[in-house]
Amino acid sequence: MKYFIITGTSKGLGEAIAEQLIHPNHHLFCISRTINTKLITKAKTMDGKLNYFEFDLNNVQQIGELMKEIFHQIDLNEAEAIYLINNAGIVTPIKPIDKADHEEVIANIQVNLIAPMLLTSSFIQLTESFSQEKRIYNISSGAGKKPYYGWSAYSSAKAGIDMFTQCVGIEQEERHSTVKIISVAPGVVETNMQEAIRSTDIEDFIYKERFVQMKEQGTLQTPEAAAKKLVHIFLHEELQNGQVIDIRDFSFEN
Ligand SMILES: NC(=O)c1ccc[n+]([C@@H]2O[C@H](COP(=O)([O-])OP(=O)(O)OC[C@H]3O[C@@H](n4cnc5c(N)ncnc54)[C@H](OP(=O)(O)O)[C@@H]3O)[C@@H](O)[C@H]2O)c1
């Protein structure tokens, strides 16, 4: 059995990733604030195992307990591989930092950066006795490499997750661990996040028109297409520990 712990599975990219991973030999642990009954039903019909955790990743103090609860349901003796996919994310606040509500800035860094850091920490601790494949994939963004007006919290969190990935990659390599951690930017994907970006006031996000045009020109990826590429990377690509990649740099066969 392969185990997958995936955050942000109620919609968007996370939902599409989880859907594509449903398989009789896979056991999924899905985490988001809203339960996704469509995924639960699909898992039942396809004879896949799936447990849903309605959990708010702003509750960072509870993340250790959540991970212990998940690992109680993982049989390390019969596991072939264990994956953690840190996908949940929020783009808000979209506005210059002096106009941003402090609570929104805190939530952004908690969900995009602190939660994946703590999930990673628990994952490494709780899999210590498991010597087979252990993989952590952090869903990052091009915004972590390039500054955007109005996205200071989001871009900082994504730059942080890229650097965190590289640091943990070095730690795991130096300690000859079998944990491999990768940060992957998915490209631009048509999800609720893009809708939120397109509906922002232009004074708060001066690049808004560029995102409106991408939608009008039909250049956005569907969540399903982006998830297909990501799942291929998760299951088939051998990457270097701590590597930071962008799916736009890979060529995929159809
Ligand atoms: N869409 C893009 O163009 C794009 C581009 C680059 C990177 N990304 C990255 O891709 C990932 C997925 O984004 P998306 O576009 O699919 O966004 P989305 O459609 O808005 O979905 C975000 C997911 O994260 C979950 N989430 C948000 N806040 C949470 C919280 N406090 N606790 C638990 N779960 C929470 C949401 O579930 P609930 O609301 O039910 O909690 C939802 O399932 C993010 O990391 C994002 O930064 C997206």
The ligand as an SDF file (V2000), in Angstrom:
LIG
                    3D

 48 52  0  0  0  0  0  0  0  0999 V2000
   -3.9510   28.3100   -9.2500 N   0  0  0  0  0  0  0  0  0  0  0  0
   -2.7630   28.7530   -9.6580 C   0  0  0  0  0  0  0  0  0  0  0  0
   -2.6390   29.3920  -10.7260 O   0  0  0  0  0  0  0  0  0  0  0  0
   -1.5410   28.4660   -8.8360 C   0  0  0  0  0  0  0  0  0  0  0  0
   -0.3160   28.9230   -9.3200 C   0  0  0  0  0  0  0  0  0  0  0  0
    0.8390   28.6580   -8.5840 C   0  0  0  0  0  0  0  0  0  0  0  0
    0.7390   27.9600   -7.4000 C   0  0  0  0  0  0  0  0  0  0  0  0
   -0.4640   27.5280   -6.9480 N   0  0  0  0  0  0  0  0  0  0  0  0
   -0.4990   26.7970   -5.6840 C   0  0  0  0  0  0  0  0  0  0  0  0
   -1.2540   25.6070   -5.8400 O   0  0  0  0  0  0  0  0  0  0  0  0
   -1.8450   25.2370   -4.5920 C   0  0  0  0  0  0  0  0  0  0  0  0
   -3.3270   24.9690   -4.7820 C   0  0  0  0  0  0  0  0  0  0  0  0
   -3.9500   26.1810   -5.1720 O   0  0  0  0  0  0  0  0  0  0  0  0
   -5.3560   26.2330   -5.9500 P   0  0  0  0  0  0  0  0  0  0  0  0
   -5.1670   27.1460   -7.0790 O   0  0  0  0  0  0  0  0  0  0  0  0
   -5.8910   24.8640   -6.1540 O   0  0  0  0  0  0  0  0  0  0  0  0
   -6.2300   27.0180   -4.8750 O   0  0  0  0  0  0  0  0  0  0  0  0
   -7.7690   26.8620   -4.4470 P   0  0  0  0  0  0  0  0  0  0  0  0
   -8.6060   26.3760   -5.5610 O   0  0  0  0  0  0  0  0  0  0  0  0
   -8.1130   28.1390   -3.7930 O   0  0  0  0  0  0  0  0  0  0  0  0
   -7.7040   25.6840   -3.3540 O   0  0  0  0  0  0  0  0  0  0  0  0
   -6.9910   25.8640   -2.1690 C   0  0  0  0  0  0  0  0  0  0  0  0
   -7.1240   24.6410   -1.2920 C   0  0  0  0  0  0  0  0  0  0  0  0
   -6.4230   24.9200   -0.0610 O   0  0  0  0  0  0  0  0  0  0  0  0
   -7.2990   24.6770    1.0360 C   0  0  0  0  0  0  0  0  0  0  0  0
   -7.0620   25.5870    2.1400 N   0  0  0  0  0  0  0  0  0  0  0  0
   -7.0050   26.9400    2.0940 C   0  0  0  0  0  0  0  0  0  0  0  0
   -6.9000   27.4300    3.3420 N   0  0  0  0  0  0  0  0  0  0  0  0
   -6.8730   26.3640    4.1860 C   0  0  0  0  0  0  0  0  0  0  0  0
   -6.8060   26.2250    5.5960 C   0  0  0  0  0  0  0  0  0  0  0  0
   -6.7570   27.2840    6.4030 N   0  0  0  0  0  0  0  0  0  0  0  0
   -6.8160   24.9870    6.1220 N   0  0  0  0  0  0  0  0  0  0  0  0
   -6.9090   23.8950    5.3180 C   0  0  0  0  0  0  0  0  0  0  0  0
   -6.9700   23.9670    3.9790 N   0  0  0  0  0  0  0  0  0  0  0  0
   -6.9730   25.1880    3.4270 C   0  0  0  0  0  0  0  0  0  0  0  0
   -8.7010   24.9030    0.4590 C   0  0  0  0  0  0  0  0  0  0  0  0
   -9.6570   24.1580    1.2150 O   0  0  0  0  0  0  0  0  0  0  0  0
  -10.7380   24.8070    2.2230 P   0  0  0  0  0  0  0  0  0  0  0  0
  -11.0530   26.1740    1.7190 O   0  0  0  0  0  0  0  0  0  0  0  0
  -11.8660   23.8290    2.1750 O   0  0  0  0  0  0  0  0  0  0  0  0
  -10.0430   24.7970    3.5320 O   0  0  0  0  0  0  0  0  0  0  0  0
   -8.5760   24.3240   -0.9420 C   0  0  0  0  0  0  0  0  0  0  0  0
   -8.7990   22.9430   -0.9250 O   0  0  0  0  0  0  0  0  0  0  0  0
   -1.5400   26.3930   -3.6360 C   0  0  0  0  0  0  0  0  0  0  0  0
   -0.4240   26.0850   -2.8410 O   0  0  0  0  0  0  0  0  0  0  0  0
   -1.1950   27.5420   -4.5650 C   0  0  0  0  0  0  0  0  0  0  0  0
   -0.3750   28.5090   -3.9610 O   0  0  0  0  0  0  0  0  0  0  0  0
   -1.6150   27.7690   -7.6470 C   0  0  0  0  0  0  0  0  0  0  0  0
  1  2  1  0
  2  3  2  0
  2  4  1  0
  4  5  1  0
  4 48  2  0
  5  6  2  0
  6  7  1  0
  7  8  2  0
  8  9  1  0
  8 48  1  0
  9 10  1  0
  9 46  1  0
 10 11  1  0
 11 12  1  0
 11 44  1  0
 12 13  1  0
 13 14  1  0
 14 15  2  0
 14 16  1  0
 14 17  1  0
 17 18  1  0
 18 19  2  0
 18 20  1  0
 18 21  1  0
 21 22  1  0
 22 23  1  0
 23 24  1  0
 23 42  1  0
 24 25  1  0
 25 26  1  0
 25 36  1  0
 26 27  1  0
 26 35  1  0
 27 28  2  0
 28 29  1  0
 29 30  1  0
 29 35  2  0
 30 31  1  0
 30 32  2  0
 32 33  1  0
 33 34  2  0
 34 35  1  0
 36 37  1  0
 36 42  1  0
 37 38  1  0
 38 39  2  0
 38 40  1  0
 38 41  1  0
 42 43  1  0
 44 45  1  0
 44 46  1  0
 46 47  1  0
M  CHG  2   8   1  16  -1
M  END
$$$$
